[in-house]
Amino acid sequence: MGNRIDDIVDKMKSTPKSVRFQELEAVCQYYFGKPRQKGSGHCVYKTPWFGDPRVNIQNDHGKAKLYQIKQVLQAIEKMKGK
């Protein structure tokens, strides 16, 4: 994994309120590929499972929403089999 993505994931865990939307979007694209839907401020990513945790992120004036950061972290853990 690239150092930049590692750094962002660490930031998501330690100081989630400071994560910018573009950073969360970069992490999602690294793990889940391009969004299957993008528009109206939302990006929806396809996951290899049905149901939660879903990966649907939203730009909130340049910041990432806290609950969506938590969902993305849960999805990453699920992908890694943790």
Protein Blocks (a to p, Z undefined) as FASTA:
>chain_A
ZZklmmmmmmmmmmmmlpcfklmmmmmmmmnopafbdcehiacdddfbecjdddddddee
hiacfklmmmmmmmmmmmnoZZ
